[in-house]
């Protein structure tokens, strides 16, 4: 299905999502990279060694979840926008998602935005918690979402202020 739709299947995702025990420990990276292409900036960017070094530049990223602190440094290094950090312990009701974002204008801290799934469909609203502007790289937007949506949301869209 991935080859036709560009959307990973549950089987694809099961291979890259940490187990429930690790998710419960705090922030952790999820790399939704499924195609073998010559690319390795994520492994180079991780100073903790949580993203294992590639034996071949075409390898898929492998994460040692026990070493990952969820810092998110790797997010902006990924040219495929395939890296996210999930923190299911953000609050009692909310999870925090750090995600790559290259669209302008950038949302602002405190702004309510639309949360999108992997297909680009709106699944609800989210609140922008932090905007990290990274000079000459991909920006990182942190959003709070209901806990049950943390594994579904992978992008955002701001309100269209031109038509409002």
C-alpha positions in Angstrom: 0.0 0.0 0.0 2.8 2.4 0.8 4.1 2.3 -2.8 0.7 3.3 -4.2 -0.6 5.7 -1.6 2.5 7.0 0.2 0.8 6.2 3.5 2.3 3.5 5.7 0.2 0.6 6.7 -0.3 -0.5 10.3 2.3 -3.3 9.6 4.8 -0.7 8.4 4.2 1.5 11.5 4.5 -1.5 13.9 8.1 -1.9 12.8 9.1 1.7 13.8 7.0 2.6 16.8 8.4 1.9 20.3 6.6 -0.5 22.6 4.1 0.8 25.1 6.6 0.5 28.0 9.1 2.8 26.2 6.4 5.3 25.2 5.3 5.5 28.9 8.9 6.5 29.9 8.7 9.9 28.2 9.8 11.6 24.9 11.0 9.3 22.2 11.7 9.5 18.5 9.7 7.8 15.8 11.2 7.6 12.3 8.7 6.8 9.7 11.2 6.2 6.9 10.3 3.1 4.8 12.2 3.4 1.6 15.8 2.4 1.1 17.4 5.5 -0.4 20.9 7.0 0.0 20.4 9.1 3.1 21.8 9.1 6.6 21.7 12.6 8.2 19.5 11.3 11.1 22.2 8.9 12.3 24.9 11.6 11.9 22.9 14.1 13.9 22.2 11.9 16.9 25.1 12.5 19.3 23.6 9.9 21.8 23.9 7.1 19.3 20.2 6.4 19.6 19.9 6.2 15.8 22.3 3.4 14.9 25.1 4.1 12.4 24.3 2.8 8.9 26.4 0.0 7.5 25.2 1.0 4.1 23.9 4.5 3.2 20.8 2.9 1.7 19.9 1.2 5.1 16.7 2.2 6.9 17.2 4.0 10.2 17.2 1.8 13.3 16.6 3.3 16.7 17.9 2.2 20.1 14.9 3.5 22.1 16.7 3.0 25.4 19.3 5.6 24.3 16.8 8.1 22.9 15.9 11.1 25.1 13.5 12.6 22.7 15.6 15.7 22.3 14.5 16.1 18.6 17.8 17.2 17.1 17.3 14.6 14.4 14.0 16.1 13.3 15.4 19.0 11.4 18.1 16.9 9.8 15.7 14.6 7.9 15.2 15.8 4.3 12.1 13.5 4.0 10.3 15.1 7.0 9.9 11.5 8.4 11.1 12.1 12.0 8.8 12.9 15.0 9.1 12.9 18.8 6.2 11.7 20.9 5.8 12.5 24.6 2.8 10.7 26.0 3.7 12.0 29.5 3.2 15.7 28.6 0.1 16.0 30.8 -2.7 13.9 32.1 -4.9 14.5 29.0 -2.4 15.5 26.4 0.6 14.2 24.5 3.2 16.4 22.9 4.3 15.9 19.3 7.4 17.6 17.9 7.2 17.6 14.1 9.0 19.0 11.1 7.4 22.0 9.4 8.5 23.9 6.3 5.4 25.9 5.5 5.1 29.7 5.9 3.9 31.6 7.8 5.1 29.7 10.9 2.4 29.2 13.5 2.9 31.1 16.8 3.1 29.7 20.3 -0.4 29.4 21.8 -2.1 29.4 18.4 -4.7 26.8 17.7 -4.1 24.9 14.4 -5.5 22.0 12.5 -3.9 18.6 13.2 -3.5 16.4 10.1 -3.1 12.6 9.7 -0.6 10.9 7.4 -3.0 11.3 4.5 -3.3 15.1 5.1 -6.8 14.9 6.4 -7.9 17.1 9.3 -8.4 15.0 12.4 -8.9 17.8 15.0 -7.4 20.8 16.5 -4.1 21.2 18.4 -2.3 23.9 20.3 1.1 25.1 19.4 3.3 24.8 22.4 6.7 25.8 20.9 8.1 27.0 17.6 11.8 26.2 17.1 13.2 28.2 14.1 16.2 26.4 12.7 18.3 28.6 10.4 18.7 27.0 7.0 17.0 23.8 8.1 13.5 22.4 8.8 11.7 24.1 11.7 10.3 22.1 14.6 6.8 22.7 15.8 5.7 21.2 19.2 1.9 20.7 19.5 -0.3 19.3 22.3 -2.9 16.9 21.2 -5.3 14.5 23.0 -3.4 11.3 24.0 -5.5 9.1 21.7 -4.4 11.2 18.7 -0.6 11.1 19.3 0.1 8.2 16.9 -2.3 9.6 14.2 -1.2 13.3 13.8 1.9 13.9 11.6 1.4 17.4 10.2 -0.4 20.7 10.8 -2.3 23.4 8.9 -2.9 26.9 10.2 -6.2 28.7 9.9 -6.7 30.3 6.6 -6.8 34.0 7.7 -7.3 35.3 4.2 -10.8 33.9 4.0 -11.8 34.6 7.6 
